[in-house]
Amino acid sequence: MDEQYPNNIVGSKSFTAVAINCAAKAGEWIKTKAGTVTQLDTKYSMHDLVTEVDKGSERMIRNLIATHFPSHSFLGEEGVGPGPEASAKAIERVSDAEYVWIVDPVDGTTNYVHGFPFFSVSIALAHRGQVIVGVIYDPMRDELFVAERGKGAYVHGRKMKVSPELTLAQSLVATGFPADHRAALPANLKGIQAIAPQVRNLRISGSAALHLAYVAAGRLSGFWEIGLSAWDIAAGALLVEESGGHLSDTEGKPYHLGVRNIVATNGHIHDELVVALGQAGAAG
């Protein structure tokens, strides 16, 4: 893995260095386990899968973080019950924590199970409710996306910048198929139907974290999805911000850790995308 990052991004014992180390170790372990999944369970719906690899990755990350920062709080996807209510309560429980690590140990589990190589490890650190470190690692492409608040965002040691498209008509945009098929999925399908004719093309690749990283890297002009959780969004949100992009909820209100309906763009197309989602009744 390429670890040639500027000194102001990775210090010897910095939060960022620990996040990178955790993501790299978990990602490499996940890669070695690919194709060997023996325990497959569903959580909230048939679309919401969990494997022993998700659980093992989260344990590894939690233990590594605790070794360096035993007083910090930890919010991991596999430690939270299924469904939107459980996610909201989990955020409430850590809302007063000074430092909280927010982790998705395998973002894109369905892809992972099926051998579709688009999944990642997502690790964020929030200080008093504001994300200050975001790391997303794609082990299949050996791509490490790193952001530290106020210091930019990087991939392969190169500073990232969002794409230059000025309109939806020029844009490549991504979304997802939410696990909540009762409320979030129908809303997102309305959005797909409305947005697809207005953009250059649409991608649905199955990892919200990587979609956000791709917005930050300028590979996507924008991304939206209904019904996500903090661990899906937090690291990618900082990547987008530090690359010059913009985030909000689907109604255009500012992003915070409790936001579940997200819009992330290069900034230029943001208002147009938010308005189009609203007009389609697809804002959640």
Sequence and secondary structure as in RCSB ss.txt:
>XXXX:A:sequence
MDEQYPNNIVGSKSFTAVAINCAAKAGEWIKTKAGTVTQLDTKYSMHDLVTEVDKGSERMIRNLIATHFPSHSFL
GEEGVGPGPEASAKAIERVSDAEYVWIVDPVDGTTNYVHGFPFFSVSIALAHRGQVIVGVIYDPMRDELFVAERG
KGAYVHGRKMKVSPELTLAQSLVATGFPADHRAALPANLKGIQAIAPQVRNLRISGSAALHLAYVAAGRLSGFWE
IGLSAWDIAAGALLVEESGGHLSDTEGKPYHLGVRNIVATNGHIHDELVVALGQAGAAG
>XXXX:A:secstr
      TTT  TT HHHHHHHHHHHHHHHHHHHTT    EEESSSTT EEEHHHHHHHHHHHHHHHHH TTSEEE
EGGGS SSHHHHHHHHHHTTT SEEEEEEEEETHHHHHHT S  EEEEEEEETTEEEEEEEEETTTTEEEEEETT
S EEETTEE       SGGG EEE    S TTTHHHHHHHHHHHHGGGSSEEE  S HHHHHHHHHTTS SEEEE
SS  HHHHHHHHHHHHHTT EEEETTS B  TT  SEEEE STTHHHHHHHHHHTT   
